[in-house]
Amino acid sequence: MELRYGERVWKVTALVDTGNLLTDPLTGQSVTVVGGRIAREMLGLTEEVLSDPVRSVAHGGVRGLRLIPYKALGKTGGMLPALMLDNVRIDGREGGRLVAFSPEITGEDGFEALIGGTI
């Protein structure tokens, strides 16, 4: 998968997770979730800032950053900071441009992004 924000492009390995039904409550659009490395490189958000999503949005300097509510197994729910990117390509096809950032995706399992089952 390729993520473009401004003039930079990040190539990441994504896992298709059919249990990932995360959508934007405003538009219904599916949301791709990417890990902390991308958040740091793309937006300058540290793991500490990402672990407190409200602080992520209030951190300043990232125009358009907002919160997306989510639920996960073993969690009562929470919020992820999210941003509309300039372009997202999945296997050469245009993908949804809304991306949320999670410090829990570390890349240690061989992927740095989760794509919902409804791409």
C-alpha positions in Angstrom: 0.0 0.0 0.0 1.2 3.5 -0.7 0.3 6.6 1.4 0.8 10.1 0.0 0.8 13.2 2.2 2.2 16.3 0.7 5.2 15.5 -1.4 6.2 12.3 0.5 5.1 8.7 -0.2 5.3 5.9 2.3 5.1 2.3 1.1 3.8 -0.1 3.8 2.7 -3.7 4.1 -1.0 -3.9 5.0 -3.0 -6.7 6.4 -6.6 -7.2 5.2 -8.6 -7.7 8.4 -12.1 -8.8 7.7 -13.0 -8.0 11.3 -11.9 -4.4 10.9 -15.2 -2.6 10.3 -13.9 0.8 11.3 -15.8 3.6 9.5 -16.0 7.3 9.7 -19.2 8.2 11.6 -19.6 11.3 9.5 -19.3 9.8 6.0 -19.5 6.0 6.5 -16.2 5.7 4.6 -14.0 2.8 5.7 -10.8 3.8 7.6 -7.4 2.3 7.2 -5.4 2.1 10.4 -1.6 2.6 10.3 1.1 2.3 12.9 3.2 4.6 15.0 6.2 4.8 12.7 4.1 6.4 10.0 2.5 8.8 12.5 6.0 9.9 13.6 7.4 10.3 10.1 4.3 11.8 8.5 3.0 14.0 11.3 5.6 14.1 14.0 3.3 12.4 16.5 5.2 10.4 19.1 3.9 7.2 20.7 3.3 9.1 23.9 1.1 11.7 22.1 -0.7 8.9 20.2 -1.5 7.0 23.4 -3.6 10.1 24.4 -5.8 10.8 21.3 -7.2 14.0 22.6 -3.7 15.3 23.1 -2.9 14.1 19.6 -5.5 16.4 18.1 -4.7 19.3 20.5 -1.0 18.8 19.8 -1.3 21.4 17.1 0.6 21.7 13.8 -1.4 19.0 12.0 -4.2 20.7 10.1 -7.3 18.4 9.6 -6.4 15.9 12.3 -9.6 14.6 14.1 -10.8 11.8 16.2 -12.5 8.6 15.1 -14.3 6.4 17.7 -13.6 2.7 17.7 -14.3 -0.5 19.5 -12.0 -3.6 19.7 -12.1 -7.0 21.3 -11.0 -6.6 24.9 -11.5 -2.8 24.9 -14.6 -0.8 25.8 -13.8 1.6 23.0 -11.7 4.6 22.4 -10.6 7.2 19.9 -8.0 7.2 17.2 -6.5 10.4 15.6 -7.3 10.4 11.9 -6.4 12.4 8.8 -7.5 12.6 5.2 -4.4 11.9 3.1 -3.7 13.2 -0.4 -3.8 9.7 -1.9 -4.0 6.1 -0.8 -3.2 3.2 -3.2 -3.8 -0.4 -2.5 -2.3 -2.8 -5.0 -2.3 0.0 -7.6 -6.0 0.9 -6.9 -7.3 4.0 -5.3 -8.3 3.4 -1.7 -10.1 5.4 0.9 -8.0 8.4 1.9 -9.1 8.5 5.6 -6.3 7.0 7.8 -6.3 6.6 11.5 -3.1 6.2 13.6 -2.6 3.6 16.3 0.5 3.1 18.4 -0.5 -0.6 18.8 0.5 -1.4 15.2 4.3 -1.6 15.5 5.3 -3.4 12.3 6.8 -6.3 14.4 4.2 -8.7 12.9 5.2 -7.9 9.4 2.6 -5.3 8.6 2.2 -1.6 9.4 -1.4 -1.1 8.3 -4.8 -2.7 8.7 -7.3 -2.5 5.9 -11.0 -3.3 6.6 -12.7 -6.2 5.0 -14.8 -3.9 2.8 -12.1 -2.2 0.7 
